[in-house]
Amino acid sequence: MTPSASKKLDISLLNKTLFRLALPRLVLRSVVVLICVILWIMVAQWILAFGAKQDYCFLSNVIQLT
């Protein structure tokens, strides 16, 4: 095996090992981001639903007064 080939093999093994070591943390981060996105969407829907239920007729009176 040539020195460059063994160097490539070492780099490959190190990359695989580091990836395996980092995988649980990457999965945890992905799950947390996914949960945050889902919560963000739910809160946005709740806010929009609340706004849709409001009666905005009083605004026409305010506009006429100005």
C-alpha positions as CSV (number, residue, x, y, z in Angstrom):
1,M,0.0,0.0,0.0
2,T,1.4,3.4,-1.0
3,P,1.7,6.2,1.6
4,S,-1.1,8.2,-0.1
5,A,-3.4,5.2,-0.2
6,S,-2.8,4.5,3.5
7,K,-3.4,8.2,4.3
8,K,-6.7,8.1,2.4
9,L,-7.7,5.0,4.3
10,D,-6.8,6.6,7.6
11,I,-8.8,9.7,6.7
12,S,-11.8,7.6,5.7
13,L,-11.6,5.6,9.0
14,L,-11.4,8.8,11.0
15,N,-14.3,10.3,9.2
16,K,-16.4,7.2,9.8
17,T,-15.5,7.0,13.4
18,L,-16.2,10.7,14.0
19,F,-19.5,10.4,12.2
20,R,-20.5,7.5,14.4
21,L,-19.5,9.4,17.5
22,A,-21.4,12.5,16.5
23,L,-24.5,10.7,15.2
24,P,-26.5,10.6,18.4
25,R,-26.0,14.4,18.9
26,L,-26.9,15.0,15.3
27,V,-30.1,13.0,15.6
28,L,-31.0,14.8,18.8
29,R,-30.4,18.2,17.2
30,S,-32.6,17.2,14.2
31,V,-35.4,16.0,16.5
32,V,-35.3,19.3,18.5
33,V,-35.4,21.4,15.3
34,L,-38.3,19.3,14.0
35,I,-40.2,19.7,17.2
36,C,-39.5,23.5,17.2
37,V,-40.8,23.8,13.6
38,I,-43.9,21.8,14.4
39,L,-44.6,24.0,17.5
40,W,-43.9,27.2,15.4
41,I,-46.5,26.1,12.8
42,M,-49.0,25.2,15.5
43,V,-48.7,28.6,17.2
44,A,-48.9,30.4,13.9
45,Q,-52.1,28.5,13.1
46,W,-53.6,29.3,16.6
47,I,-52.8,33.0,16.1
48,L,-54.3,33.1,12.6
49,A,-57.4,31.2,13.9
50,F,-57.8,33.7,16.7
51,G,-57.5,36.6,14.3
52,A,-60.1,35.0,12.0
53,K,-62.6,34.9,14.9
54,Q,-62.2,38.5,15.8
55,D,-64.8,41.1,14.8
56,Y,-63.1,44.0,13.0
57,C,-66.3,46.1,12.4
58,F,-65.2,48.7,15.0
59,L,-62.3,49.6,12.7
60,S,-64.7,51.2,10.2
61,N,-65.9,53.6,12.9
62,V,-62.4,54.5,13.8
63,I,-61.5,55.2,10.2
64,Q,-64.6,57.4,9.8
65,L,-63.6,59.5,12.9
66,T,-60.2,60.3,11.5
